[in-house]
Amino acid sequence: MKPPLRIALAGLGTVGGGVVQALANPELSERAGRKLEIAAVSARDRSRDRGFDISKFAWSDDATALLKSEADVIVELIGGEDGIALDVVEGALKAGKHVVTGNKALLAKHGARLAALAEEKGVALKWEAAVAGGIPIVKALRESLIAYGVDSVHGILNGTCNYILTQMEATGRSFHDVLKEAQALGYAEADPELDVGGGDTAHKLVLLASLAFGTVPNQTHISVEGIKEITPEDIQFAREFGYRIKLLGIARRTAKGIDQRVRPAMVKTGTPLAHVDTVFNAVLAKAGAAGRYFFEGRGAGREPTTQSVVSDLVDIARGNLGAGFGWPAASLKPLQPSDPGAAMSAYYLRFEVLDVPGVLAEIARHLSESQVSIESMIQRGRSPGEPVSIVMITHETSQASVERALKVIAGSDKVRARPCMIPMEAA
């Protein structure tokens, strides 16, 4: 048998502890063809009870000290796009050590450079745990869906947002009420902005886009919108039209470049993405002539993320190294963005207006002037002079045309709030 694969863990939180316990299973070493052995660990609090004996591992309070250990692989589970996490990953690669990480923010910012460094040193940069928890979507895009290329990726990539939208639909409660519940249950952070604002999904999407299209991860050319403005009313209207609202990360190849966007979208009931609920994640990849592939599973948590980390470790033990982003680093191309305004879709539009004569005609006129036509509409009356919602579904049109019309409509003295615009996504 080959000599043991010696592993150093930088971070012993939920996932790090899960990795320690998972590696105690002797079957993993049998499957890897060599023993998987923890050589050293690092965490901030040595006195914390983690449910297992840490005294048998070489300990360091400073994660960068692991770079001087005898470990063959550094597993970075610290987090953060810079600072100590970057020092550990970059230092490990420079020292000729393999790296396994679940750090999506770090990879979205520094991934291309780190992948090139790994290739230069002849070591692996593995990161299955960085996107969609336990779903093997990184391996699928990097190794499996390559014969015909990938046309597009649609993903529900943030469990916090998916839980909130699911609960809003099930209970009729507001975003803020459900967010408080999600925080109490541990599904949302005390500061939830990265999740509900769409930033977490954006980090993951740029990584999937790089795998799919062979581009340098690019956070500059991506449109990001979160779920904070979604109301129970929007969710109810979506149901009436036969749709559900999901926060989607979408990356697709167009004739004029790559379109990357994170946004709430109307997804048709009966399609796979529409029925991904609570904290689950899912990815739909369209792989050219090979067709559509759908992946669903838990997007976070101890066991799913541990599974992805251990899978990467077994790959390294077997000698399956490969390019970090599935393409040789030198061949990764700068991302050529498409014009976001040119994106074509049907749209859900909601206007909160005064229930007075002429308001519907005014809205329709502005839409018509921007070449936006209406497929269907719902209007429910209230007491004269009180605010009422007018909801419309447009025919397919450009985003720029809709935005141009809404900018004019929002300036009307009969419109009481910023119009809501949600694309109907044919996923």
C-alpha positions as MATLAB code, in Angstrom:
seq = 'MKPPLRIALAGLGTVGGGVVQALANPELSERAGRKLEIAAVSARDRSRDRGFDISKFAWSDDATALLKSEADVIVELIGGEDGIALDVVEGALKAGKHVVTGNKALLAKHGARLAALAEEKGVALKWEAAVAGGIPIVKALRESLIAYGVDSVHGILNGTCNYILTQMEATGRSFHDVLKEAQALGYAEADPELDVGGGDTAHKLVLLASLAFGTVPNQTHISVEGIKEITPEDIQFAREFGYRIKLLGIARRTAKGIDQRVRPAMVKTGTPLAHVDTVFNAVLAKAGAAGRYFFEGRGAGREPTTQSVVSDLVDIARGNLGAGFGWPAASLKPLQPSDPGAAMSAYYLRFEVLDVPGVLAEIARHLSESQVSIESMIQRGRSPGEPVSIVMITHETSQASVERALKVIAGSDKVRARPCMIPMEAA';
ca = [
       0.000    0.000    0.000;
       1.101    3.564   -0.636;
       2.351    5.657    2.298;
      -0.352    7.472    4.295;
      -1.800   10.724    3.014;
      -1.054   13.142    5.843;
      -3.708   15.810    6.365;
      -3.638   19.089    8.296;
      -6.902   20.806    9.195;
      -7.029   24.599    9.440;
     -10.318   25.105   11.298;
     -12.125   22.719   13.651;
     -15.629   24.109   13.558;
     -18.722   22.245   12.459;
     -17.216   20.935    9.231;
     -13.679   20.454   10.554;
     -15.009   18.325   13.380;
     -17.068   16.347   10.905;
     -13.966   15.657    8.815;
     -12.047   14.376   11.855;
     -14.831   11.961   12.727;
     -15.413   10.848    9.125;
     -11.727   10.042    8.594;
     -11.872    7.639   11.540;
     -13.842    5.268    9.277;
     -11.289    2.666    8.047;
     -13.324    2.006    4.898;
     -12.266    5.399    3.548;
      -8.620    4.385    3.589;
      -9.533    1.131    1.854;
     -11.352    2.995   -0.898;
      -8.553    5.554   -1.232;
      -5.895    2.842   -1.508;
      -3.853    4.403    1.280;
      -4.361    5.483    4.863;
      -5.869    8.920    5.427;
      -4.096   10.274    8.471;
      -4.569   13.557   10.322;
      -1.112   14.966   10.980;
      -1.949   18.343   12.530;
      -4.830   20.661   13.379;
      -5.321   24.328   14.100;
      -8.177   26.256   15.694;
      -8.636   29.269   17.925;
      -9.890   27.550   21.096;
      -8.040   24.468   22.298;
     -10.298   24.068   25.361;
     -13.554   23.715   23.448;
     -15.293   20.331   23.665;
     -15.630   19.079   20.097;
     -16.941   15.618   20.886;
     -13.656   13.832   20.145;
     -10.168   13.612   21.591;
      -7.887   16.259   20.119;
      -4.881   15.401   22.270;
      -3.607   12.855   19.733;
      -3.183   15.533   17.054;
      -0.332   18.029   16.779;
      -1.973   21.348   17.630;
      -1.205   24.908   16.572;
      -3.026   28.091   17.517;
      -1.655   29.730   14.377;
      -2.975   28.122   11.184;
       0.063   29.251    9.179;
       2.216   26.988   11.349;
       0.593   24.058    9.543;
       2.654   25.014    6.498;
       5.742   23.720    8.335;
       4.090   20.428    9.258;
       4.687   17.122    7.501;
       1.191   17.235    6.016;
       0.728   16.433    2.344;
      -2.656   18.220    2.229;
      -3.931   21.350    3.949;
      -7.699   21.519    4.435;
      -8.699   25.184    4.799;
     -11.992   25.630    6.662;
     -11.408   29.099    8.116;
     -13.345   31.252    5.653;
     -12.908   34.775    4.356;
     -11.629   35.997    1.007;
      -8.327   37.364    2.349;
      -6.347   37.329    5.589;
      -5.331   34.112    7.295;
      -7.327   31.892    4.901;
      -5.481   33.270    1.875;
      -2.145   33.028    3.692;
      -2.767   29.365    4.467;
      -3.957   28.374    0.995;
      -1.329   30.323   -0.916;
       1.427   29.250    1.466;
       0.427   25.597    1.200;
       0.518   25.653   -2.593;
       3.885   27.411   -2.629;
       5.177   24.727   -0.259;
       4.044   22.006   -2.659;
       1.126   20.835   -0.531;
      -2.274   19.930   -1.920;
      -5.186   22.132   -0.811;
      -8.813   21.274   -0.121;
     -11.074   24.221    0.702;
     -14.711   25.122    1.060;
     -13.988   28.838    0.791;
     -16.162   30.228   -2.013;
     -15.336   33.889   -1.322;
     -11.599   33.269   -1.514;
     -11.901   31.297   -4.755;
     -14.221   33.835   -6.361;
     -11.593   36.516   -5.767;
      -8.285   34.648   -6.094;
      -9.239   31.331   -7.709;
      -7.568   31.721  -11.099;
      -4.244   32.795   -9.587;
      -4.327   29.986   -7.015;
      -5.191   27.418   -9.687;
      -2.182   28.558  -11.732;
       0.043   28.282   -8.660;
      -1.216   24.751   -7.964;
      -0.412   23.688  -11.535;
       3.026   25.265  -11.329;
       3.775   23.264   -8.164;
       2.172   20.050   -9.417;
      -0.392   19.849   -6.623;
      -4.180   19.810   -6.405;
      -6.577   22.637   -5.590;
      -9.895   20.958   -4.728;
     -13.062   22.780   -3.657;
     -16.188   20.633   -3.986;
     -17.420   21.928   -0.612;
     -17.410   25.561   -1.788;
     -20.625   25.276   -3.826;
     -23.921   23.610   -2.907;
     -22.723   21.660    0.128;
     -22.930   17.940   -0.520;
     -24.067   18.154   -4.158;
     -21.211   16.945   -6.422;
     -21.762   19.743   -8.924;
     -18.106   20.867   -9.070;
     -16.952   17.390  -10.060;
     -19.816   17.085  -12.553;
     -18.910   20.314  -14.344;
     -15.158   19.775  -14.069;
     -15.021   16.134  -15.135;
     -18.330   14.803  -16.445;
     -20.275   17.316  -18.551;
     -17.460   18.092  -20.972;
     -18.175   16.298  -24.249;
     -20.628   18.887  -25.606;
     -19.913   21.849  -23.336;
     -22.373   23.616  -21.053;
     -24.857   26.176  -22.345;
     -26.248   27.343  -19.016;
     -26.388   26.732  -15.290;
     -29.396   27.603  -13.126;
     -28.947   27.150   -9.393;
     -30.744   27.483   -6.088;
     -27.494   27.989   -4.206;
     -28.435   29.525   -0.860;
     -30.384   27.502    1.689;
     -31.221   30.521    3.848;
     -33.052   32.278    1.020;
     -34.777   29.101   -0.105;
     -35.972   28.427    3.447;
     -37.323   31.972    3.802;
     -39.202   31.876    0.488;
     -40.610   28.411    1.260;
     -41.878   29.537    4.664;
     -43.310   32.789    3.322;
     -45.321   30.752    0.821;
     -46.446   28.172    3.380;
     -47.478   30.640    6.097;
     -48.202   33.967    4.375;
     -45.816   35.732    6.746;
     -43.552   38.614    5.765;
     -39.893   38.369    4.830;
     -38.800   39.984    8.096;
     -40.882   37.639   10.263;
     -39.545   34.525    8.571;
     -35.980   35.877    8.647;
     -36.202   36.155   12.447;
     -37.344   32.542   12.613;
     -34.499   31.448   10.332;
     -32.002   33.203   12.606;
     -33.488   31.519   15.672;
     -33.166   28.111   13.990;
     -29.578   28.745   12.917;
     -30.409   28.879    9.191;
     -29.499   32.570    8.956;
     -26.590   34.545   10.408;
     -27.025   37.394   12.884;
     -25.997   39.625    9.973;
     -27.836   37.932    7.083;
     -26.976   40.407    4.321;
     -24.537   38.150    2.469;
     -27.272   35.527    2.173;
     -30.475   37.514    1.630;
     -28.746   40.194   -0.444;
     -27.582   37.589   -2.960;
     -23.822   37.895   -2.350;
     -23.343   34.296   -1.207;
     -25.135   33.011   -4.301;
     -23.018   35.315   -6.467;
     -19.755   33.875   -5.099;
     -20.921   30.359   -5.926;
     -22.269   31.311   -9.340;
     -19.027   32.840  -10.604;
     -17.257   29.593   -9.676;
     -19.795   27.481  -11.549;
     -19.552   29.814  -14.539;
     -15.778   29.413  -14.580;
     -16.112   25.625  -14.585;
     -18.813   25.686  -17.249;
     -17.311   28.182  -19.673;
     -13.559   28.151  -18.998;
     -13.473   31.763  -17.838;
     -11.572   33.481  -15.054;
     -13.937   33.816  -12.046;
     -15.375   37.312  -12.381;
     -17.375   39.127   -9.721;
     -17.398   42.450  -11.572;
     -19.772   41.561  -14.385;
     -22.641   40.037  -12.449;
     -26.048   41.487  -11.667;
     -27.053   40.728   -8.060;
     -30.474   41.187   -6.458;
     -31.628   39.562   -3.228;
     -35.020   38.622   -1.799;
     -35.650   41.434    0.689;
     -38.268   43.120   -1.488;
     -40.345   39.979   -2.106;
     -43.745   40.219   -0.382;
     -46.339   37.575    0.564;
     -48.520   39.234   -2.060;
     -45.955   38.499   -4.789;
     -45.802   34.877   -3.685;
     -49.584   34.572   -3.726;
     -49.875   36.107   -7.186;
     -47.109   33.799   -8.430;
     -49.136   30.817   -7.257;
     -52.225   32.085   -9.080;
     -50.243   32.272  -12.309;
     -48.813   28.775  -11.752;
     -45.338   29.777  -10.579;
     -43.153   29.804   -7.475;
     -40.533   32.422   -6.602;
     -36.957   31.194   -6.144;
     -33.661   33.021   -5.794;
     -31.666   31.783   -8.783;
     -28.038   32.111   -9.762;
     -27.976   31.977  -13.563;
     -24.967   31.755  -15.861;
     -25.502   31.236  -19.573;
     -23.631   31.522  -22.802;
     -25.135   34.014  -25.281;
     -24.125   35.089  -28.774;
     -22.542   38.227  -27.309;
     -20.920   36.896  -24.144;
     -21.621   35.317  -20.781;
     -24.677   36.421  -18.829;
     -24.259   36.100  -15.037;
     -27.048   37.159  -12.705;
     -28.497   36.481   -9.269;
     -32.154   37.391   -8.900;
     -35.549   36.255   -7.654;
     -37.320   34.532  -10.528;
     -40.707   33.013  -11.284;
     -40.209   29.286  -11.898;
     -43.040   27.290  -13.464;
     -44.780   24.866  -11.112;
     -44.039   21.288  -12.144;
     -40.444   21.950  -13.211;
     -37.606   20.527  -11.083;
     -36.307   23.800   -9.621;
     -39.799   24.886   -8.568;
     -40.067   22.047   -6.067;
     -36.762   22.498   -4.233;
     -37.841   23.554   -0.754;
     -36.503   24.618    2.662;
     -32.693   24.555    2.969;
     -32.077   22.315   -0.032;
     -29.970   23.444   -2.990;
     -30.255   22.404   -6.632;
     -28.478   22.984   -9.937;
     -29.849   22.506  -13.444;
     -27.132   22.289  -16.108;
     -27.890   22.307  -19.824;
     -25.072   20.406  -21.494;
     -25.563   20.938  -25.213;
     -26.539   17.846  -27.174;
     -26.265   15.728  -24.009;
     -29.329   17.485  -22.602;
     -30.334   18.638  -19.131;
     -28.913   17.388  -15.832;
     -30.509   18.114  -12.482;
     -28.731   17.868   -9.122;
     -30.448   18.331   -5.751;
     -29.349   17.894   -2.158;
     -28.488   19.601    1.093;
     -26.575   22.776    0.431;
     -24.972   23.214    3.836;
     -24.523   21.593    7.222;
     -21.995   19.317    8.874;
     -22.564   16.026    7.051;
     -23.133   17.242    3.474;
     -20.135   19.586    3.545;
     -17.958   16.992    5.287;
     -18.867   14.559    2.519;
     -17.568   16.968   -0.132;
     -14.306   17.623    1.735;
     -13.649   13.918    2.245;
     -14.450   13.197   -1.410;
     -11.732   15.656   -2.424;
      -9.268   14.050    0.000;
      -9.955   10.593   -1.437;
      -9.432   11.967   -4.950;
      -6.026   13.304   -3.942;
      -5.124   10.019   -2.232;
      -5.924    8.198   -5.480;
      -3.802   10.617   -7.489;
      -6.740   12.324   -9.193;
      -5.404   15.861   -9.167;
      -6.576   17.716  -12.290;
      -6.880   21.436  -12.964;
      -8.552   23.474  -10.252;
     -11.212   24.865  -12.591;
     -11.340   21.967  -15.015;
      -9.320   23.824  -17.643;
      -5.563   24.466  -17.633;
      -5.101   27.751  -15.792;
      -3.335   29.321  -18.764;
      -6.376   28.648  -20.955;
      -8.910   30.340  -18.671;
     -10.267   33.275  -20.678;
     -11.265   36.705  -19.387;
     -15.039   36.751  -19.092;
     -16.727   38.635  -21.914;
     -20.006   39.850  -20.381;
     -23.217   40.097  -22.347;
     -25.377   43.206  -22.186;
     -27.726   42.609  -19.212;
     -30.348   44.888  -20.712;
     -30.569   42.686  -23.800;
     -31.709   39.633  -21.805;
     -35.074   38.430  -23.083;
     -37.813   37.163  -20.787;
     -41.436   37.476  -19.860;
     -41.866   39.470  -16.658;
     -44.141   39.597  -13.647;
     -44.917   43.242  -12.836;
     -46.722   44.503   -9.730;
     -47.810   48.101   -9.296;
     -49.188   49.521   -6.056;
     -51.410   52.362   -7.206;
     -54.305   54.541   -6.092;
     -57.610   52.994   -7.171;
     -58.698   55.948   -9.284;
     -59.945   56.227  -12.877;
     -57.265   56.265  -15.567;
     -54.432   54.623  -13.645;
     -54.549   51.366  -15.603;
     -54.676   53.230  -18.910;
     -51.652   55.303  -17.913;
     -49.600   52.215  -17.011;
     -50.620   50.433  -20.204;
     -49.669   53.458  -22.312;
     -46.163   53.688  -20.825;
     -45.609   49.966  -21.313;
     -46.789   50.176  -24.908;
     -44.475   53.091  -25.629;
     -41.558   50.895  -24.516;
     -42.732   48.012  -26.721;
     -43.836   45.900  -23.739;
     -47.044   43.948  -24.364;
     -49.226   42.302  -21.722;
     -50.195   38.645  -21.742;
     -52.401   38.571  -18.622;
     -53.436   40.812  -15.746;
     -55.050   40.743  -12.294;
     -56.604   43.775  -10.630;
     -58.617   43.648   -7.438;
     -60.533   46.712   -6.375;
     -60.633   48.221   -2.918;
     -62.272   51.328   -1.558;
     -61.972   54.219   -4.026;
     -58.828   56.252   -3.419;
     -57.030   53.495   -1.482;
     -53.913   51.697   -2.771;
     -54.522   48.587   -4.852;
     -52.235   46.136   -6.636;
     -52.256   45.741  -10.393;
     -50.348   42.659  -11.503;
     -49.344   41.868  -15.070;
     -47.440   39.169  -16.930;
     -45.737   40.469  -20.057;
     -44.927   38.705  -23.281;
     -41.227   38.050  -23.817;
     -39.347   41.326  -24.068;
     -35.970   42.802  -23.246;
     -35.024   43.741  -19.707;
     -34.056   47.217  -20.904;
     -37.529   47.832  -22.360;
     -39.257   46.881  -19.115;
     -36.876   48.923  -16.987;
     -37.377   51.958  -19.228;
     -41.161   51.756  -18.834;
     -41.022   51.186  -15.058;
     -38.798   54.216  -14.569;
     -41.463   56.435  -16.128;
     -44.358   54.704  -14.350;
     -42.659   55.054  -10.951;
     -42.761   58.836  -11.369;
     -46.560   58.928  -11.557;
     -48.412   60.538   -8.650;
     -50.835   57.598   -8.768;
     -48.095   55.021   -8.033;
     -47.484   54.533   -4.313;
     -44.370   52.332   -4.307;
     -41.520   51.249   -6.550;
     -42.891   48.783   -9.122;
     -41.911   45.156   -8.625;
     -40.314   43.339  -11.576;
     -39.539   39.596  -11.515;
     -38.483   37.617  -14.598;
     -40.292   34.429  -15.602;
     -37.391   32.020  -15.895;
     -37.761   29.082  -18.293;
     -35.429   26.698  -16.466;
];
